[in-house]
Amino acid sequence: MAREIECPICGRVFETTKPNKRYCSFICREAGRNLKRLQWEDSHPGYNAEYAKEYRKRLKTK
């Protein structure tokens, strides 16, 4: 059973039979992944600094 979905990136309406398909193309899927990553980074501002600090600490103990 096909259903119509609107792509959240480009707004194009497309048909799919897969229940978990969100994007109309590979390009939109990649853009959606990048957008989700950027939103996560905005909500976790100090993550990279903390990770680098822990990583350097682990390197010193080896």
PQR file of N, CA, C, O and H, with PARSE charges and radii, in Angstrom:
ATOM      1  N   MET A   1       0.835  -1.170   0.000 -0.4000 1.5000
ATOM      2  CA  MET A   1       0.000   0.000   0.000 -0.0000 2.0000
ATOM      3  C   MET A   1       0.889   1.245   0.000  0.5500 1.7000
ATOM      4  O   MET A   1       1.630   1.479   0.955 -0.5500 1.4000
ATOM      5  N   ALA A   2       0.819   2.022  -1.039 -0.4000 1.5000
ATOM      6  CA  ALA A   2       1.632   3.227  -1.157 -0.0000 2.0000
ATOM      7  C   ALA A   2       0.992   4.367  -0.368  0.5500 1.7000
ATOM      8  O   ALA A   2      -0.229   4.460  -0.244 -0.5500 1.4000
ATOM      9  H   ALA A   2       0.218   1.832  -1.815  0.4000 1.0000
ATOM     10  N   ARG A   3       1.852   5.220   0.154 -0.4000 1.5000
ATOM     11  CA  ARG A   3       1.360   6.406   0.851 -0.0000 2.0000
ATOM     12  C   ARG A   3       2.167   7.610   0.392  0.5500 1.7000
ATOM     13  O   ARG A   3       3.325   7.484  -0.006 -0.5500 1.4000
ATOM     14  H   ARG A   3       2.844   5.145   0.053  0.4000 1.0000
ATOM     15  N   GLU A   4       1.543   8.770   0.453 -0.4000 1.5000
ATOM     16  CA  GLU A   4       2.208   9.988   0.029 -0.0000 2.0000
ATOM     17  C   GLU A   4       2.810  10.688   1.240  0.5500 1.7000
ATOM     18  O   GLU A   4       2.176  10.798   2.289 -0.5500 1.4000
ATOM     19  H   GLU A   4       0.602   8.872   0.776  0.4000 1.0000
ATOM     20  N   ILE A   5       4.044  11.158   1.077 -0.4000 1.5000
ATOM     21  CA  ILE A   5       4.767  11.825   2.150 -0.0000 2.0000
ATOM     22  C   ILE A   5       5.390  13.094   1.575  0.5500 1.7000
ATOM     23  O   ILE A   5       5.786  13.130   0.410 -0.5500 1.4000
ATOM     24  H   ILE A   5       4.559  11.069   0.224  0.4000 1.0000
ATOM     25  N   GLU A   6       5.471  14.119   2.393 -0.4000 1.5000
ATOM     26  CA  GLU A   6       6.162  15.345   1.991 -0.0000 2.0000
ATOM     27  C   GLU A   6       7.568  15.310   2.573  0.5500 1.7000
ATOM     28  O   GLU A   6       7.741  15.093   3.772 -0.5500 1.4000
ATOM     29  H   GLU A   6       5.150  14.090   3.339  0.4000 1.0000
ATOM     30  N   CYS A   7       8.554  15.520   1.742 -0.4000 1.5000
ATOM     31  CA  CYS A   7       9.956  15.523   2.171 -0.0000 2.0000
ATOM     32  C   CYS A   7      10.189  16.738   3.071  0.5500 1.7000
ATOM     33  O   CYS A   7       9.865  17.858   2.676 -0.5500 1.4000
ATOM     34  H   CYS A   7       8.413  15.697   0.767  0.4000 1.0000
ATOM     35  N   PRO A   8      10.745  16.541   4.276 -0.5600 1.5000
ATOM     36  CA  PRO A   8      10.955  17.668   5.181  0.2800 2.0000
ATOM     37  C   PRO A   8      12.060  18.625   4.726  0.5500 1.7000
ATOM     38  O   PRO A   8      12.143  19.741   5.238 -0.5500 1.4000
ATOM     39  N   ILE A   9      12.896  18.226   3.794 -0.4000 1.5000
ATOM     40  CA  ILE A   9      13.988  19.080   3.335 -0.0000 2.0000
ATOM     41  C   ILE A   9      13.554  19.935   2.145  0.5500 1.7000
ATOM     42  O   ILE A   9      13.665  21.160   2.199 -0.5500 1.4000
ATOM     43  H   ILE A   9      12.829  17.319   3.377  0.4000 1.0000
ATOM     44  N   CYS A  10      13.068  19.317   1.084 -0.4000 1.5000
ATOM     45  CA  CYS A  10      12.741  20.075  -0.133 -0.0000 2.0000
ATOM     46  C   CYS A  10      11.248  20.346  -0.299  0.5500 1.7000
ATOM     47  O   CYS A  10      10.860  21.196  -1.100 -0.5500 1.4000
ATOM     48  H   CYS A  10      12.978  18.322   1.040  0.4000 1.0000
ATOM     49  N   GLY A  11      10.409  19.631   0.449 -0.4000 1.5000
ATOM     50  CA  GLY A  11       8.969  19.862   0.363 -0.0000 2.0000
ATOM     51  C   GLY A  11       8.266  19.113  -0.747  0.5500 1.7000
ATOM     52  O   GLY A  11       7.056  19.258  -0.922 -0.5500 1.4000
ATOM     53  H   GLY A  11      10.724  18.941   1.100  0.4000 1.0000
ATOM     54  N   ARG A  12       9.003  18.318  -1.496 -0.4000 1.5000
ATOM     55  CA  ARG A  12       8.419  17.554  -2.597 -0.0000 2.0000
ATOM     56  C   ARG A  12       7.560  16.414  -2.042  0.5500 1.7000
ATOM     57  O   ARG A  12       7.946  15.764  -1.070 -0.5500 1.4000
ATOM     58  H   ARG A  12       9.986  18.200  -1.353  0.4000 1.0000
ATOM     59  N   VAL A  13       6.421  16.177  -2.644 -0.4000 1.5000
ATOM     60  CA  VAL A  13       5.548  15.068  -2.249 -0.0000 2.0000
ATOM     61  C   VAL A  13       5.921  13.859  -3.090  0.5500 1.7000
ATOM     62  O   VAL A  13       6.034  13.951  -4.312 -0.5500 1.4000
ATOM     63  H   VAL A  13       6.108  16.705  -3.434  0.4000 1.0000
ATOM     64  N   PHE A  14       6.112  12.712  -2.420 -0.4000 1.5000
ATOM     65  CA  PHE A  14       6.475  11.491  -3.126 -0.0000 2.0000
ATOM     66  C   PHE A  14       5.732  10.311  -2.528  0.5500 1.7000
ATOM     67  O   PHE A  14       5.226  10.389  -1.408 -0.5500 1.4000
ATOM     68  H   PHE A  14       6.020  12.637  -1.427  0.4000 1.0000
ATOM     69  N   GLU A  15       5.666   9.230  -3.269 -0.4000 1.5000
ATOM     70  CA  GLU A  15       4.987   8.016  -2.814 -0.0000 2.0000
ATOM     71  C   GLU A  15       6.015   6.980  -2.383  0.5500 1.7000
ATOM     72  O   GLU A  15       7.082   6.848  -2.982 -0.5500 1.4000
ATOM     73  H   GLU A  15       6.077   9.167  -4.178  0.4000 1.0000
ATOM     74  N   THR A  16       5.671   6.258  -1.343 -0.4000 1.5000
ATOM     75  CA  THR A  16       6.529   5.174  -0.880 -0.0000 2.0000
ATOM     76  C   THR A  16       5.677   4.064  -0.288  0.5500 1.7000
ATOM     77  O   THR A  16       4.564   4.291   0.186 -0.5500 1.4000
ATOM     78  H   THR A  16       4.804   6.365  -0.856  0.4000 1.0000
ATOM     79  N   THR A  17       6.224   2.869  -0.327 -0.4000 1.5000
ATOM     80  CA  THR A  17       5.561   1.738   0.315 -0.0000 2.0000
ATOM     81  C   THR A  17       6.263   1.374   1.618  0.5500 1.7000
ATOM     82  O   THR A  17       5.770   0.543   2.380 -0.5500 1.4000
ATOM     83  H   THR A  17       7.128   2.684  -0.712  0.4000 1.0000
ATOM     84  N   LYS A  18       7.411   1.994   1.875 -0.4000 1.5000
ATOM     85  CA  LYS A  18       8.174   1.697   3.085 -0.0000 2.0000
ATOM     86  C   LYS A  18       7.687   2.569   4.241  0.5500 1.7000
ATOM     87  O   LYS A  18       7.523   3.777   4.074 -0.5500 1.4000
ATOM     88  H   LYS A  18       7.812   2.669   1.255  0.4000 1.0000
ATOM     89  N   PRO A  19       7.457   1.979   5.393 -0.5600 1.5000
ATOM     90  CA  PRO A  19       6.871   2.742   6.506  0.2800 2.0000
ATOM     91  C   PRO A  19       7.815   3.752   7.161  0.5500 1.7000
ATOM     92  O   PRO A  19       7.352   4.699   7.797 -0.5500 1.4000
ATOM     93  N   ASN A  20       9.117   3.568   7.018 -0.4000 1.5000
ATOM     94  CA  ASN A  20      10.047   4.453   7.711 -0.0000 2.0000
ATOM     95  C   ASN A  20      10.799   5.401   6.783  0.5500 1.7000
ATOM     96  O   ASN A  20      11.764   6.036   7.208 -0.5500 1.4000
ATOM     97  H   ASN A  20       9.493   2.799   6.501  0.4000 1.0000
ATOM     98  N   LYS A  21      10.384   5.509   5.554 -0.4000 1.5000
ATOM     99  CA  LYS A  21      11.060   6.396   4.607 -0.0000 2.0000
ATOM    100  C   LYS A  21      10.589   7.825   4.839  0.5500 1.7000
ATOM    101  O   LYS A  21       9.387   8.088   4.886 -0.5500 1.4000
ATOM    102  H   LYS A  21       9.600   4.993   5.209  0.4000 1.0000
ATOM    103  N   ARG A  22      11.548   8.760   4.987 -0.4000 1.5000
ATOM    104  CA  ARG A  22      11.232  10.149   5.267 -0.0000 2.0000
ATOM    105  C   ARG A  22      11.589  11.088   4.130  0.5500 1.7000
ATOM    106  O   ARG A  22      10.911  12.094   3.917 -0.5500 1.4000
ATOM    107  H   ARG A  22      12.525   8.546   4.950  0.4000 1.0000
ATOM    108  N   TYR A  23      12.641  10.773   3.403 -0.4000 1.5000
ATOM    109  CA  TYR A  23      13.193  11.695   2.422 -0.0000 2.0000
ATOM    110  C   TYR A  23      12.987  11.162   1.009  0.5500 1.7000
ATOM    111  O   TYR A  23      12.907   9.955   0.785 -0.5500 1.4000
ATOM    112  H   TYR A  23      13.192   9.956   3.576  0.4000 1.0000
ATOM    113  N   CYS A  24      12.901  12.103   0.055 -0.4000 1.5000
ATOM    114  CA  CYS A  24      12.598  11.712  -1.323 -0.0000 2.0000
ATOM    115  C   CYS A  24      13.829  11.213  -2.071  0.5500 1.7000
ATOM    116  O   CYS A  24      13.689  10.485  -3.055 -0.5500 1.4000
ATOM    117  H   CYS A  24      12.965  13.084   0.237  0.4000 1.0000
ATOM    118  N   SER A  25      15.043  11.588  -1.627 -0.4000 1.5000
ATOM    119  CA  SER A  25      16.240  11.200  -2.364 -0.0000 2.0000
ATOM    120  C   SER A  25      17.433  11.087  -1.417  0.5500 1.7000
ATOM    121  O   SER A  25      17.355  11.438  -0.240 -0.5500 1.4000
ATOM    122  H   SER A  25      15.156  12.178  -0.828  0.4000 1.0000
ATOM    123  N   PHE A  26      18.525  10.590  -1.962 -0.4000 1.5000
ATOM    124  CA  PHE A  26      19.754  10.467  -1.193 -0.0000 2.0000
ATOM    125  C   PHE A  26      20.270  11.837  -0.761  0.5500 1.7000
ATOM    126  O   PHE A  26      20.758  11.987   0.359 -0.5500 1.4000
ATOM    127  H   PHE A  26      18.589  10.305  -2.918  0.4000 1.0000
ATOM    128  N   ILE A  27      20.167  12.830  -1.630 -0.4000 1.5000
ATOM    129  CA  ILE A  27      20.645  14.176  -1.317 -0.0000 2.0000
ATOM    130  C   ILE A  27      19.867  14.761  -0.137  0.5500 1.7000
ATOM    131  O   ILE A  27      20.461  15.349   0.767 -0.5500 1.4000
ATOM    132  H   ILE A  27      19.770  12.708  -2.540  0.4000 1.0000
ATOM    133  N   CYS A  28      18.551  14.603  -0.143 -0.4000 1.5000
ATOM    134  CA  CYS A  28      17.737  15.099   0.965 -0.0000 2.0000
ATOM    135  C   CYS A  28      18.024  14.318   2.245  0.5500 1.7000
ATOM    136  O   CYS A  28      18.015  14.887   3.336 -0.5500 1.4000
ATOM    137  H   CYS A  28      18.069  14.126  -0.878  0.4000 1.0000
ATOM    138  N   ARG A  29      18.275  13.032   2.117 -0.4000 1.5000
ATOM    139  CA  ARG A  29      18.592  12.228   3.296 -0.0000 2.0000
ATOM    140  C   ARG A  29      19.899  12.698   3.933  0.5500 1.7000
ATOM    141  O   ARG A  29      19.992  12.805   5.155 -0.5500 1.4000
ATOM    142  H   ARG A  29      18.283  12.569   1.230  0.4000 1.0000
ATOM    143  N   GLU A  30      20.900  12.976   3.113 -0.4000 1.5000
ATOM    144  CA  GLU A  30      22.176  13.487   3.633 -0.0000 2.0000
ATOM    145  C   GLU A  30      21.992  14.864   4.270  0.5500 1.7000
ATOM    146  O   GLU A  30      22.563  15.141   5.325 -0.5500 1.4000
ATOM    147  H   GLU A  30      20.825  12.889   2.120  0.4000 1.0000
ATOM    148  N   ALA A  31      21.203  15.721   3.639 -0.4000 1.5000
ATOM    149  CA  ALA A  31      20.935  17.050   4.194 -0.0000 2.0000
ATOM    150  C   ALA A  31      20.210  16.929   5.531  0.5500 1.7000
ATOM    151  O   ALA A  31      20.495  17.685   6.460 -0.5500 1.4000
ATOM    152  H   ALA A  31      20.739  15.497   2.782  0.4000 1.0000
ATOM    153  N   GLY A  32      19.285  15.992   5.635 -0.4000 1.5000
ATOM    154  CA  GLY A  32      18.567  15.760   6.884 -0.0000 2.0000
ATOM    155  C   GLY A  32      19.495  15.263   7.975  0.5500 1.7000
ATOM    156  O   GLY A  32      19.370  15.666   9.131 -0.5500 1.4000
ATOM    157  H   GLY A  32      19.054  15.378   4.880  0.4000 1.0000
ATOM    158  N   ARG A  33      20.419  14.394   7.618 -0.4000 1.5000
ATOM    159  CA  ARG A  33      21.389  13.893   8.584 -0.0000 2.0000
ATOM    160  C   ARG A  33      22.289  15.024   9.088  0.5500 1.7000
ATOM    161  O   ARG A  33      22.555  15.127  10.285 -0.5500 1.4000
ATOM    162  H   ARG A  33      20.520  14.067   6.678  0.4000 1.0000
ATOM    163  N   ASN A  34      22.753  15.866   8.167 -0.4000 1.5000
ATOM    164  CA  ASN A  34      23.603  16.994   8.555 -0.0000 2.0000
ATOM    165  C   ASN A  34      22.845  17.982   9.437  0.5500 1.7000
ATOM    166  O   ASN A  34      23.397  18.505  10.405 -0.5500 1.4000
ATOM    167  H   ASN A  34      22.537  15.782   7.194  0.4000 1.0000
ATOM    168  N   LEU A  35      21.592  18.235   9.104 -0.4000 1.5000
ATOM    169  CA  LEU A  35      20.783  19.152   9.888 -0.0000 2.0000
ATOM    170  C   LEU A  35      20.572  18.619  11.298  0.5500 1.7000
ATOM    171  O   LEU A  35      20.662  19.366  12.272 -0.5500 1.4000
ATOM    172  H   LEU A  35      21.144  17.810   8.317  0.4000 1.0000
ATOM    173  N   LYS A  36      20.291  17.327  11.402 -0.4000 1.5000
ATOM    174  CA  LYS A  36      20.086  16.713  12.716 -0.0000 2.0000
ATOM    175  C   LYS A  36      21.372  16.795  13.540  0.5500 1.7000
ATOM    176  O   LYS A  36      21.313  17.069  14.739 -0.5500 1.4000
ATOM    177  H   LYS A  36      20.217  16.720  10.611  0.4000 1.0000
ATOM    178  N   ARG A  37      22.515  16.565  12.926 -0.4000 1.5000
ATOM    179  CA  ARG A  37      23.803  16.652  13.622 -0.0000 2.0000
ATOM    180  C   ARG A  37      24.068  18.077  14.109  0.5500 1.7000
ATOM    181  O   ARG A  37      24.519  18.270  15.239 -0.5500 1.4000
ATOM    182  H   ARG A  37      22.563  16.342  11.953  0.4000 1.0000
ATOM    183  N   LEU A  38      23.792  19.076  13.269 -0.4000 1.5000
ATOM    184  CA  LEU A  38      23.989  20.469  13.660 -0.0000 2.0000
ATOM    185  C   LEU A  38      23.072  20.863  14.818  0.5500 1.7000
ATOM    186  O   LEU A  38      23.486  21.589  15.721 -0.5500 1.4000
ATOM    187  H   LEU A  38      23.426  18.920  12.351  0.4000 1.0000
ATOM    188  N   GLN A  39      21.837  20.388  14.790 -0.4000 1.5000
ATOM    189  CA  GLN A  39      20.914  20.670  15.889 -0.0000 2.0000
ATOM    190  C   GLN A  39      21.415  20.026  17.184  0.5500 1.7000
ATOM    191  O   GLN A  39      21.307  20.626  18.253 -0.5500 1.4000
ATOM    192  H   GLN A  39      21.501  19.798  14.056  0.4000 1.0000
ATOM    193  N   TRP A  40      21.957  18.819  17.097 -0.4000 1.5000
ATOM    194  CA  TRP A  40      22.487  18.150  18.275 -0.0000 2.0000
ATOM    195  C   TRP A  40      23.683  18.920  18.827  0.5500 1.7000
ATOM    196  O   TRP A  40      23.798  19.110  20.038 -0.5500 1.4000
ATOM    197  H   TRP A  40      22.045  18.331  16.228  0.4000 1.0000
ATOM    198  N   GLU A  41      24.574  19.365  17.936 -0.4000 1.5000
ATOM    199  CA  GLU A  41      25.749  20.114  18.373 -0.0000 2.0000
ATOM    200  C   GLU A  41      25.351  21.430  19.041  0.5500 1.7000
ATOM    201  O   GLU A  41      25.997  21.853  20.000 -0.5500 1.4000
ATOM    202  H   GLU A  41      24.481  19.211  16.953  0.4000 1.0000
ATOM    203  N   ASP A  42      24.293  22.084  18.547 -0.4000 1.5000
ATOM    204  CA  ASP A  42      23.822  23.316  19.171 -0.0000 2.0000
ATOM    205  C   ASP A  42      23.283  23.071  20.575  0.5500 1.7000
ATOM    206  O   ASP A  42      23.425  23.923  21.451 -0.5500 1.4000
ATOM    207  H   ASP A  42      23.768  21.741  17.768  0.4000 1.0000
ATOM    208  N   SER A  43      22.666  21.910  20.794 -0.4000 1.5000
ATOM    209  CA  SER A  43      22.115  21.619  22.110 -0.0000 2.0000
ATOM    210  C   SER A  43      23.147  21.032  23.070  0.5500 1.7000
ATOM    211  O   SER A  43      22.861  20.891  24.259 -0.5500 1.4000
ATOM    212  H   SER A  43      22.551  21.218  20.082  0.4000 1.0000
ATOM    213  N   HIS A  44      24.342  20.686  22.584 -0.4000 1.5000
ATOM    214  CA  HIS A  44      25.438  20.166  23.403 -0.0000 2.0000
ATOM    215  C   HIS A  44      26.710  20.960  23.096  0.5500 1.7000
ATOM    216  O   HIS A  44      27.627  20.424  22.475 -0.5500 1.4000
ATOM    217  H   HIS A  44      24.575  20.800  21.618  0.4000 1.0000
ATOM    218  N   PRO A  45      26.783  22.228  23.518 -0.5600 1.5000
ATOM    219  CA  PRO A  45      27.870  23.107  23.064  0.2800 2.0000
ATOM    220  C   PRO A  45      29.276  22.709  23.505  0.5500 1.7000
ATOM    221  O   PRO A  45      30.226  22.957  22.763 -0.5500 1.4000
ATOM    222  N   GLY A  46      29.450  22.105  24.678 -0.4000 1.5000
ATOM    223  CA  GLY A  46      30.788  21.787  25.141 -0.0000 2.0000
ATOM    224  C   GLY A  46      31.233  20.371  24.873  0.5500 1.7000
ATOM    225  O   GLY A  46      32.270  19.946  25.382 -0.5500 1.4000
ATOM    226  H   GLY A  46      28.678  21.903  25.281  0.4000 1.0000
ATOM    227  N   TYR A  47      30.483  19.634  24.091 -0.4000 1.5000
ATOM    228  CA  TYR A  47      30.778  18.214  23.913 -0.0000 2.0000
ATOM    229  C   TYR A  47      32.157  17.973  23.319  0.5500 1.7000
ATOM    230  O   TYR A  47      32.914  17.161  23.851 -0.5500 1.4000
ATOM    231  H   TYR A  47      29.641  19.980  23.678  0.4000 1.0000
ATOM    232  N   ASN A  48      32.504  18.648  22.240 -0.4000 1.5000
ATOM    233  CA  ASN A  48      33.782  18.380  21.578 -0.0000 2.0000
ATOM    234  C   ASN A  48      34.958  18.706  22.482  0.5500 1.7000
ATOM    235  O   ASN A  48      35.945  17.971  22.487 -0.5500 1.4000
ATOM    236  H   ASN A  48      31.889  19.308  21.808  0.4000 1.0000
ATOM    237  N   ALA A  49      34.881  19.788  23.248 -0.4000 1.5000
ATOM    238  CA  ALA A  49      35.961  20.163  24.148 -0.0000 2.0000
ATOM    239  C   ALA A  49      36.121  19.113  25.253  0.5500 1.7000
ATOM    240  O   ALA A  49      37.239  18.730  25.597 -0.5500 1.4000
ATOM    241  H   ALA A  49      34.079  20.386  23.244  0.4000 1.0000
ATOM    242  N   GLU A  50      35.004  18.658  25.798 -0.4000 1.5000
ATOM    243  CA  GLU A  50      35.054  17.636  26.848 -0.0000 2.0000
ATOM    244  C   GLU A  50      35.609  16.321  26.299  0.5500 1.7000
ATOM    245  O   GLU A  50      36.419  15.667  26.955 -0.5500 1.4000
ATOM    246  H   GLU A  50      34.096  18.969  25.518  0.4000 1.0000
ATOM    247  N   TYR A  51      35.179  15.934  25.107 -0.4000 1.5000
ATOM    248  CA  TYR A  51      35.647  14.696  24.512 -0.0000 2.0000
ATOM    249  C   TYR A  51      37.147  14.757  24.261  0.5500 1.7000
ATOM    250  O   TYR A  51      37.866  13.799  24.546 -0.5500 1.4000
ATOM    251  H   TYR A  51      34.520  16.465  24.574  0.4000 1.0000
ATOM    252  N   ALA A  52      37.627  15.892  23.724 -0.4000 1.5000
ATOM    253  CA  ALA A  52      39.059  16.038  23.450 -0.0000 2.0000
ATOM    254  C   ALA A  52      39.863  15.978  24.742  0.5500 1.7000
ATOM    255  O   ALA A  52      40.945  15.391  24.767 -0.5500 1.4000
ATOM    256  H   ALA A  52      37.044  16.670  23.493  0.4000 1.0000
ATOM    257  N   LYS A  53      39.366  16.559  25.789 -0.4000 1.5000
ATOM    258  CA  LYS A  53      40.040  16.538  27.084 -0.0000 2.0000
ATOM    259  C   LYS A  53      40.163  15.101  27.606  0.5500 1.7000
ATOM    260  O   LYS A  53      41.233  14.697  28.062 -0.5500 1.4000
ATOM    261  H   LYS A  53      38.487  17.036  25.769  0.4000 1.0000
ATOM    262  N   GLU A  54      39.088  14.342  27.541 -0.4000 1.5000
ATOM    263  CA  GLU A  54      39.106  12.946  27.981 -0.0000 2.0000
ATOM    264  C   GLU A  54      40.022  12.102  27.092  0.5500 1.7000
ATOM    265  O   GLU A  54      40.728  11.220  27.581 -0.5500 1.4000
ATOM    266  H   GLU A  54      38.219  14.670  27.170  0.4000 1.0000
ATOM    267  N   TYR A  55      40.007  12.375  25.795 -0.4000 1.5000
ATOM    268  CA  TYR A  55      40.845  11.625  24.864 -0.0000 2.0000
ATOM    269  C   TYR A  55      42.322  11.846  25.165  0.5500 1.7000
ATOM    270  O   TYR A  55      43.104  10.895  25.182 -0.5500 1.4000
ATOM    271  H   TYR A  55      39.433  13.092  25.398  0.4000 1.0000
ATOM    272  N   ARG A  56      42.705  13.093  25.403 -0.4000 1.5000
ATOM    273  CA  ARG A  56      44.102  13.389  25.731 -0.0000 2.0000
ATOM    274  C   ARG A  56      44.516  12.734  27.050  0.5500 1.7000
ATOM    275  O   ARG A  56      45.650  12.282  27.210 -0.5500 1.4000
ATOM    276  H   ARG A  56      42.071  13.866  25.389  0.4000 1.0000
ATOM    277  N   LYS A  57      43.579  12.697  27.978 -0.4000 1.5000
ATOM    278  CA  LYS A  57      43.844  12.068  29.275 -0.0000 2.0000
ATOM    279  C   LYS A  57      44.097  10.562  29.081  0.5500 1.7000
ATOM    280  O   LYS A  57      45.000   9.996  29.697 -0.5500 1.4000
ATOM    281  H   LYS A  57      42.658  13.064  27.848  0.4000 1.0000
ATOM    282  N   ARG A  58      43.302   9.930  28.233 -0.4000 1.5000
ATOM    283  CA  ARG A  58      43.505   8.501  27.981 -0.0000 2.0000
ATOM    284  C   ARG A  58      44.820   8.228  27.264  0.5500 1.7000
ATOM    285  O   ARG A  58      45.457   7.204  27.512 -0.5500 1.4000
ATOM    286  H   ARG A  58      42.568  10.390  27.733  0.4000 1.0000
ATOM    287  N   LEU A  59      45.236   9.129  26.378 -0.4000 1.5000
ATOM    288  CA  LEU A  59      46.505   8.947  25.685 -0.0000 2.0000
ATOM    289  C   LEU A  59      47.697   9.030  26.639  0.5500 1.7000
ATOM    290  O   LEU A  59      48.682   8.311  26.469 -0.5500 1.4000
ATOM    291  H   LEU A  59      44.719   9.960  26.176  0.4000 1.0000
ATOM    292  N   LYS A  60      47.609   9.886  27.618 -0.4000 1.5000
ATOM    293  CA  LYS A  60      48.684  10.057  28.588 -0.0000 2.0000
ATOM    294  C   LYS A  60      48.859   8.834  29.467  0.5500 1.7000
ATOM    295  O   LYS A  60      49.979   8.543  29.887 -0.5500 1.4000
ATOM    296  H   LYS A  60      46.809  10.470  27.756  0.4000 1.0000
ATOM    297  N   THR A  61      47.787   8.108  29.759 -0.4000 1.5000
ATOM    298  CA  THR A  61      47.860   6.952  30.652 -0.0000 2.0000
ATOM    299  C   THR A  61      48.385   5.715  29.957  0.5500 1.7000
ATOM    300  O   THR A  61      48.745   4.747  30.628 -0.5500 1.4000
ATOM    301  H   THR A  61      46.878   8.345  29.418  0.4000 1.0000
ATOM    302  N   LYS A  62      48.441   5.710  28.647 -0.4000 1.5000
ATOM    303  CA  LYS A  62      48.924   4.527  27.921 -0.0000 2.0000
ATOM    304  C   LYS A  62      50.418   4.463  27.890  0.5500 1.7000
ATOM    305  O   LYS A  62      50.984   3.531  27.319 -0.5500 1.4000
ATOM    306  H   LYS A  62      48.149   6.496  28.101  0.4000 1.0000
TER
END
